[in-house]
Amino acid sequence: MPRKASSTVICALISEVRSCVEEAIVVAEAADRLARRGQAEKALRLLMDVEGPTHQVLDLFRTALKVRQTLLPDPQ
């Protein structure tokens, strides 16, 4: 893969991971605020919305590992 193309792919992966993590953080912070206000059950239901972005991050990380295996030489 040409260097510019690989750089574009890596940047896109990192950007997408960051976006998903930020989304999960926003939801977790909102759930935390609810819990601190005494609405623990509602907070827990909201926290379940972290599942989607978390799975996306795991999928993207697996993709990043494959990209690394393809683009970076084996250190041995």
N, C-alpha and C positions, 0 to 999 in steps of 0.2 A: 504494500500500500504506500503510495507517495506520502512524503513527510507532511505536507500540508493537509492532506485528507485525514491522516491519522491524528494530527493535532485537532482538526475540526471534530472528529469523532470523540476524542478524549474530552475536549471542552464541553461538548454537548452532554456527555454522560455525567460529568461533574455538575454541570448546571442543573440537570434533571434530578440528580440525587439531592442537591441542595434544596431545590424547590419542594421536593417531597418531604424532606426533613423539616423544612420551615412550616409546611402545612401541618405536619404532626405536632410541632411545637405550639402552634396557634391553638389547636384543638386541646392539647394537654393543659395549656395555660388557662383556657376557658373552663375546663373541667376543674382545675385547681381552684379557681375563683368561686365556682359553684360550691365545691366541697367546703371551702372556708366559710361560706355563708350558711352552711348547715344543710345544703341540698345534695347530700352525698349520693343518693340514688340517681338523681338526675345527672350528677357529675359522672357517675359510672357509665350511664347510658351514653353520654356524650363522648366519654373516653374511648368507647368502642369504635368511634369514627377514625381513630388512629390506625386501625387495622389496615385499611386500604393503602395509605401512603407507606406504611411499614413494609407491606408486601412488595410494593413498587420499588422501594429502596433495595430490598433483598434481590429482586430480579435484576435491577440495574447493576448492583454490585457483582452478581454472577456474570453479567455481560462484560463488566469492566475487567474481571479476571480473565475472561476469554480473549479480550482485546489485548491485555498485557501479555498473555501467552503467545499471541500472534505477532505482536509488534516488538516486544523486547526480547533480546537474546537470553538464553538460559545462562545464569551466572556461573555455572559449573564449567 
